[in-house]
């Protein structure tokens, strides 16, 4: 019953938000964010806890302000998602700003492949759609959601954008490696370990685990591995790219992957500290109790 309700709720929101005038749709998203913040459910409590790790210097009222703003940014993502199919190609391009875009385009032009590791920040679908629209389609993976109908709906949404979306399972790494060896772009959201076999990292001074896939793919295929952070701007998004992560010369594959994943975590840390409200992490990250 709960799965059926989830599908019905998302489908209804998808239709209603697209029909509303733009200003009204985003105003509604803010009101829903404020309502959810006020109810202080598990997701909001986790967001607050995560933000406290990022900014331990904040007093209670400042942390609450940050958490409320984070929920508004999170609901902006959903409002974007529901309205995105109606956007024109010109609007997509004109609402995207890139910093250091050459870090992505150069390896693709050279046919050596590129892996982009990024956290759950801003609107990563908007970022992916931008590159698909500019002639660089990408491959990514998605956690299998329930109910199945809802998962398929999001899968079709991203396919319509131009992405190839793989189900997150044991076969996906092999397919990603094939795409990279063909000189393609692979984008992986990499700030939360879903496998329970992630690589230990230091993240804001505490122990966490992050997926090792981006580093392992770079080691196996020779593709460039770069990082990106997507933050919101008043009228769109800004994508901030980091330079290629170096593959260490010495050590085992596991040791090399550990070093590279820590570099990714440290880059995420820097951007999340500066643009905290756009980090939409309503799940557990740290491995310590109550983390």
C-alpha angles and dihedrals in degrees: 000000000000091000091050090050091050091054092046093048095049093045092050093047090048090057099040098046091051091053096050122090109264097249091048092049094054092042088054090050090055091050092050090049091052090048093051091046090052092051089054097208126176094280094052091045090052092047090052091048092050092048090050088059090051095046110025089160094070122103120230097267093047091050090051091050089051093048093050090049089049091055090050090052090048092052089047086060091054093046089052090049094052093046099037097092089064095055119109121233091247092054090050092053096041094052096053124087120185130197117201092358090164089074087071103032098048097061091043091052089048090051094234096116132240134232118202116198114195139163129239094277136133112338110323091177089060089051092049092047090052093059093043088053092050094054102271110106115192141208123221141160131241133204110246106251129201132265097047092224091058092049090051091049092056090043091055091046092057093041089055089054088057102259127132105224120196125198110249103251142114093286098054096079091057092051092047090052090052091052092049093049086054089057096254134143121258121187120194129183099224113173098091126053113222097172098063085227097086127141117266113245138172107245119180089339096306135095117267138155126232130183116272095207098100093052095042092050091051091050093047099043106027091234119147115263115209134165130231136189122198116206130177123253123192092264103022143328140311119212114205112197125199124211122263117295109238119237107229115243096219134050139045122302090260092050092048091048090051093054093047094047090053089054089053091048092050091051091048088049093055095050095041090053090054097041103027101153091060092057101097099196109149092157135076117280108164121071098215120098113283089007 
